[in-house]
Protein backbone atom coordinates (compact mmCIF):
# COMPACT_ATOMS: atom_id res chain seq x y z
CA UNK A 1 0.00 0.00 0.00
CA UNK A 2 1.44 3.39 -0.99
CA UNK A 3 2.12 6.13 1.54
CA UNK A 4 -0.03 9.23 1.40
CA UNK A 5 1.88 12.44 0.81
CA UNK A 6 0.24 14.00 3.88
CA UNK A 7 1.47 11.10 6.03
CA UNK A 8 5.02 11.49 4.75
CA UNK A 9 4.94 15.24 5.39
CA UNK A 10 3.58 14.68 8.92
CA UNK A 11 6.31 12.18 9.75
CA UNK A 12 9.00 14.54 8.48
CA UNK A 13 7.53 17.48 10.46
CA UNK A 14 7.42 15.31 13.59
CA UNK A 15 11.09 14.39 13.12
CA UNK A 16 12.24 17.90 12.13
CA UNK A 17 9.81 20.36 13.77
CA UNK A 18 11.73 23.49 12.77
CA UNK A 19 12.14 22.44 9.15
CA UNK A 20 11.00 23.96 5.93
CA UNK A 21 9.72 20.88 4.06
CA UNK A 22 8.52 20.47 0.49
CA UNK A 23 7.35 17.02 -0.61
CA UNK A 24 6.63 16.24 -4.26
CA UNK A 25 4.97 13.07 -5.56
CA UNK A 26 7.20 12.32 -8.56
CA UNK A 27 5.05 9.71 -10.30
CA UNK A 28 1.57 10.36 -8.91
CA UNK A 29 1.51 6.86 -7.44
CA UNK A 30 2.27 7.52 -3.75
CA UNK A 31 5.43 5.42 -4.02
CA UNK A 32 8.01 7.84 -5.43
CA UNK A 33 8.62 11.13 -3.65
CA UNK A 34 11.16 13.91 -3.51
CA UNK A 35 11.61 15.80 -0.24
CA UNK A 36 13.48 19.05 0.31
CA UNK A 37 14.16 19.54 4.01
CA UNK A 38 15.91 22.58 5.45
CA UNK A 39 16.48 22.15 9.18
CA UNK A 40 18.83 23.38 11.86
CA UNK A 41 19.24 19.70 12.80
CA UNK A 42 21.52 19.46 9.76
CA UNK A 43 23.84 22.31 10.79
CA UNK A 44 27.48 21.29 10.58
CA UNK A 45 26.68 17.81 9.27
CA UNK A 46 27.86 16.36 5.95
CA UNK A 47 25.12 15.50 3.47
CA UNK A 48 25.46 11.76 4.10
CA UNK A 49 24.79 12.26 7.81
CA UNK A 50 21.82 14.53 7.03
CA UNK A 51 20.30 11.82 4.86
CA UNK A 52 20.95 9.22 7.53
CA UNK A 53 18.91 11.28 9.99
CA UNK A 54 15.99 11.40 7.55
CA UNK A 55 16.28 7.70 6.77
CA UNK A 56 16.31 6.88 10.48
CA UNK A 57 13.10 8.89 10.96
CA UNK A 58 11.43 6.88 8.19
CA UNK A 59 13.11 3.51 8.78
CA UNK A 60 9.89 1.61 9.44
CA UNK A 61 8.34 2.59 6.09
CA UNK A 62 11.35 2.81 3.72
CA UNK A 63 11.28 -0.03 1.22
CA UNK A 64 7.70 -0.86 2.20
CA UNK A 65 4.99 1.79 2.14
CA UNK A 66 7.56 4.26 0.90
CA UNK A 67 9.27 2.74 -2.11
CA UNK A 68 11.53 5.61 -3.19
CA UNK A 69 12.51 8.94 -1.68
CA UNK A 70 14.89 11.39 -3.32
CA UNK A 71 16.33 13.71 -0.69
CA UNK A 72 17.61 17.26 -0.81
CA UNK A 73 18.69 18.38 2.65
CA UNK A 74 20.36 21.51 3.96
CA UNK A 75 20.88 23.63 7.05
CA UNK A 76 19.32 27.09 7.04
CA UNK A 77 21.46 29.56 5.13
CA UNK A 78 23.42 26.81 3.39
C-alpha positions in Angstrom: 0.0 0.0 0.0 1.4 3.4 -1.0 2.1 6.1 1.5 0.0 9.2 1.4 1.9 12.4 0.8 0.2 14.0 3.9 1.5 11.1 6.0 5.0 11.5 4.7 4.9 15.2 5.4 3.6 14.7 8.9 6.3 12.2 9.8 9.0 14.5 8.5 7.5 17.5 10.5 7.4 15.3 13.6 11.1 14.4 13.1 12.2 17.9 12.1 9.8 20.4 13.8 11.7 23.5 12.8 12.1 22.4 9.2 11.0 24.0 5.9 9.7 20.9 4.1 8.5 20.5 0.5 7.4 17.0 -0.6 6.6 16.2 -4.3 5.0 13.1 -5.6 7.2 12.3 -8.6 5.1 9.7 -10.3 1.6 10.4 -8.9 1.5 6.9 -7.4 2.3 7.5 -3.8 5.4 5.4 -4.0 8.0 7.8 -5.4 8.6 11.1 -3.6 11.2 13.9 -3.5 11.6 15.8 -0.2 13.5 19.0 0.3 14.2 19.5 4.0 15.9 22.6 5.4 16.5 22.1 9.2 18.8 23.4 11.9 19.2 19.7 12.8 21.5 19.5 9.8 23.8 22.3 10.8 27.5 21.3 10.6 26.7 17.8 9.3 27.9 16.4 6.0 25.1 15.5 3.5 25.5 11.8 4.1 24.8 12.3 7.8 21.8 14.5 7.0 20.3 11.8 4.9 20.9 9.2 7.5 18.9 11.3 10.0 16.0 11.4 7.5 16.3 7.7 6.8 16.3 6.9 10.5 13.1 8.9 11.0 11.4 6.9 8.2 13.1 3.5 8.8 9.9 1.6 9.4 8.3 2.6 6.1 11.3 2.8 3.7 11.3 0.0 1.2 7.7 -0.9 2.2 5.0 1.8 2.1 7.6 4.3 0.9 9.3 2.7 -2.1 11.5 5.6 -3.2 12.5 8.9 -1.7 14.9 11.4 -3.3 16.3 13.7 -0.7 17.6 17.3 -0.8 18.7 18.4 2.7 20.4 21.5 4.0 20.9 23.6 7.1 19.3 27.1 7.0 21.5 29.6 5.1 23.4 26.8 3.4 
